[in-house]
């Protein structure tokens, strides 16, 4: 049975954990990764989350795969070639290691920008972040042992929030800030 979906209160140590992971990634990837960013709920101060550090590594191209695959695997990350999302290449922690998801996306692509916009909007809008936490807690209770259904059930909230984030980005001239690592 898969691990149950568990949402916990925000832990300020998540930022320190990302900093450690990001530094290791930066050392191994160098110029292959123009950006390395802390994304997902653990990247939003105060936001309850699954205790999983999500990292987005932005590359100029998915080819050659070995340009980033070998450095990531040298850190113990496991390439998930069976990932169905063709907008990214996906890596996970080695068995027994701290839960970490590494999403490799093409710099400037829609999916790469979307992750940063969603994060930055929630960082700038505490009310939306609090509402997201409420939604996640409710859905985690409902789909505790059905991770895929939990993820699917969050989609309407996420897309509604992204509509607001799009308006916000246009009104503020939002662009991603500097890389986190």
Backbone torsions as a table, in degrees:
resi	resn	phi	psi	omega
1	UNK	NA	139.0	179.1
2	UNK	-67.4	157.3	175.7
3	UNK	-58.8	141.9	177.9
4	UNK	-68.0	152.8	175.1
5	UNK	-74.8	121.8	-178.6
6	UNK	-130.7	124.8	176.7
7	UNK	-105.8	127.6	-178.9
8	UNK	-120.7	160.6	175.8
9	UNK	-60.4	152.6	179.0
10	UNK	-56.0	139.4	177.9
11	UNK	-119.2	115.7	-180.0
12	UNK	-57.8	-20.9	178.5
13	UNK	-66.4	-18.9	179.3
14	UNK	-59.4	-37.4	179.1
15	UNK	-65.1	-40.4	177.9
16	UNK	-66.4	-39.2	178.2
17	UNK	-63.9	-43.0	176.4
18	UNK	-61.3	-43.1	-178.1
19	UNK	-57.0	-41.8	178.9
20	UNK	-65.5	-46.9	179.6
21	UNK	-64.0	-46.4	-178.9
22	UNK	-60.4	-39.7	178.7
23	UNK	-64.0	-43.0	178.7
24	UNK	-64.2	-41.8	178.0
25	UNK	-63.3	-44.1	-179.5
26	UNK	-60.9	-43.4	179.2
27	UNK	-60.1	-42.3	-176.2
28	UNK	-79.4	-35.2	-173.0
29	UNK	-92.0	-29.1	179.9
30	UNK	51.1	-132.9	-176.4
31	UNK	-72.3	-9.4	177.3
32	UNK	-62.1	-28.9	-178.0
33	UNK	-117.5	97.8	176.9
34	UNK	-60.4	-27.3	178.9
35	UNK	-137.0	144.5	169.0
36	UNK	-136.0	117.2	-172.2
37	UNK	-128.8	145.7	172.2
38	UNK	-83.4	118.2	-178.9
39	UNK	-124.1	-178.3	178.9
40	UNK	78.2	-178.6	-173.4
41	UNK	-65.7	-30.4	179.9
42	UNK	-69.1	-11.7	179.4
43	UNK	-89.9	-1.2	-177.4
44	UNK	-109.8	109.5	-179.8
45	UNK	-53.0	132.1	177.6
46	UNK	86.3	-10.9	-175.2
47	UNK	-86.4	125.8	173.6
48	UNK	-63.6	148.4	-173.4
49	UNK	-159.8	165.4	163.7
50	UNK	-69.3	139.8	-177.2
51	UNK	-77.7	62.5	-179.4
52	UNK	-123.6	126.3	177.0
53	UNK	-84.5	117.8	176.2
54	UNK	-100.2	130.8	-179.2
55	UNK	-124.9	134.9	173.3
56	UNK	-109.2	121.4	174.9
57	UNK	-104.2	120.4	-179.7
58	UNK	-100.2	127.0	179.8
59	UNK	-121.0	161.8	-179.7
60	UNK	-75.4	-26.6	-178.2
61	UNK	-159.5	152.4	174.3
62	UNK	-76.8	-11.5	179.8
63	UNK	-115.5	135.3	-2.2
64	UNK	-79.6	139.2	179.5
65	UNK	-54.9	-40.5	-176.4
66	UNK	-62.4	-21.0	-180.0
67	UNK	-59.1	-33.2	177.3
68	UNK	-115.1	-25.6	-178.4
69	UNK	-62.7	-49.6	-178.3
70	UNK	-60.7	-47.3	177.5
71	UNK	-60.7	-38.9	-179.7
72	UNK	-69.1	-41.7	178.1
73	UNK	-66.3	-30.0	178.2
74	UNK	-66.7	-17.8	175.8
75	UNK	-91.1	2.2	179.3
76	UNK	93.5	1.3	178.7
77	UNK	-75.2	147.7	-175.8
78	UNK	-109.4	122.1	179.2
79	UNK	-72.7	131.0	179.5
80	UNK	-106.8	83.0	-176.9
81	UNK	-63.9	-20.6	-178.6
82	UNK	-84.3	4.8	179.3
83	UNK	-59.7	124.6	-176.7
84	UNK	-77.8	-13.0	-178.7
85	UNK	-81.9	104.6	-175.6
86	UNK	-77.0	-2.3	177.6
87	UNK	-86.7	0.2	179.6
88	UNK	-149.9	163.8	168.0
89	UNK	-111.9	137.2	-166.1
90	UNK	-121.6	135.6	178.8
91	UNK	-129.9	147.9	177.5
92	UNK	-126.9	166.7	176.5
93	UNK	-64.3	156.8	174.0
94	UNK	-69.8	152.7	177.9
95	UNK	-51.5	132.9	178.8
96	UNK	86.6	-7.6	-179.5
97	UNK	-91.9	170.4	-180.0
98	UNK	-59.9	133.8	-175.6
99	UNK	-61.7	116.7	-178.0
100	UNK	-142.1	133.2	175.5
101	UNK	-115.9	125.7	178.4
102	UNK	-113.5	116.9	-178.5
103	UNK	-105.0	111.7	178.0
104	UNK	-94.7	120.0	-178.7
105	UNK	-129.5	159.3	179.7
106	UNK	-78.2	128.3	179.5
107	UNK	-52.9	128.1	178.2
108	UNK	85.2	-6.4	179.6
109	UNK	-70.9	161.6	179.6
110	UNK	-56.4	-48.9	-176.5
111	UNK	-66.1	-34.5	178.6
112	UNK	-66.9	-45.2	-179.9
113	UNK	-68.4	-38.9	-177.9
114	UNK	-59.5	-43.6	179.7
115	UNK	-61.0	-40.7	-179.8
116	UNK	-72.2	-39.8	178.8
117	UNK	-63.2	-46.0	-179.6
118	UNK	-59.8	-47.5	178.6
119	UNK	-59.0	-49.8	-176.0
120	UNK	-66.6	-35.8	177.3
121	UNK	-63.8	-46.1	179.4
122	UNK	-64.8	-36.0	176.9
123	UNK	-62.8	-35.2	-176.4
124	UNK	-88.6	-11.3	-175.4
125	UNK	-131.4	88.0	-176.4
126	UNK	-59.4	-33.7	179.4
127	UNK	-64.1	-42.9	178.2
128	UNK	-66.4	-38.5	177.8
129	UNK	-64.5	-41.3	179.1
130	UNK	-65.5	-40.1	177.3
131	UNK	-63.8	-40.6	178.4
132	UNK	-62.3	-41.7	178.1
133	UNK	-60.1	-42.9	178.8
134	UNK	-61.8	-45.2	178.4
135	UNK	-61.0	-46.2	-178.4
136	UNK	-63.5	-41.8	179.4
137	UNK	-63.9	-42.8	179.1
138	UNK	-63.2	-46.0	-178.3
139	UNK	-69.9	-33.7	177.3
140	UNK	-64.9	-37.0	177.4
141	UNK	-68.7	-39.5	-178.5
142	UNK	-71.7	-39.0	-175.0
143	UNK	-117.9	39.1	-174.1
144	UNK	-51.2	-38.0	-177.4
145	UNK	-111.9	19.8	-179.9
146	UNK	-133.6	73.6	-174.0
147	UNK	-53.8	-44.1	-178.0
148	UNK	-61.4	-41.9	179.1
149	UNK	-67.9	-36.1	176.0
150	UNK	-59.8	-48.3	-179.7
151	UNK	-61.6	-45.9	-179.8
152	UNK	-62.9	-39.7	-177.2
153	UNK	-68.1	-22.2	177.5
154	UNK	-77.5	-20.4	-173.1
155	UNK	-53.5	-46.4	-179.8
156	UNK	-58.2	-42.3	178.4
157	UNK	-64.0	-45.2	-177.8
158	UNK	-60.7	-46.6	-178.6
159	UNK	-68.2	-35.2	175.6
160	UNK	-64.2	-42.6	178.2
161	UNK	-64.4	-39.1	179.3
162	UNK	-65.6	-30.3	174.5
163	UNK	-63.1	-42.8	176.9
164	UNK	-66.8	-39.9	179.8
165	UNK	-63.5	-37.1	177.5
166	UNK	-62.9	-46.0	176.8
167	UNK	-59.6	-45.3	179.8
168	UNK	-60.6	-43.0	-177.9
169	UNK	-63.7	-38.5	179.7
170	UNK	-71.0	-37.5	-179.4
171	UNK	-72.0	-28.5	-176.5
172	UNK	-103.9	-12.2	-174.8
173	UNK	72.9	30.0	-176.5
174	UNK	-51.6	135.8	166.0
175	UNK	-139.0	154.0	178.1
176	UNK	-61.1	139.4	175.0
177	UNK	-72.3	-167.6	179.7
178	UNK	-65.3	158.4	176.7
179	UNK	-56.8	145.8	-179.2
180	UNK	-76.9	-19.6	-179.2
181	UNK	-143.3	NA	NA
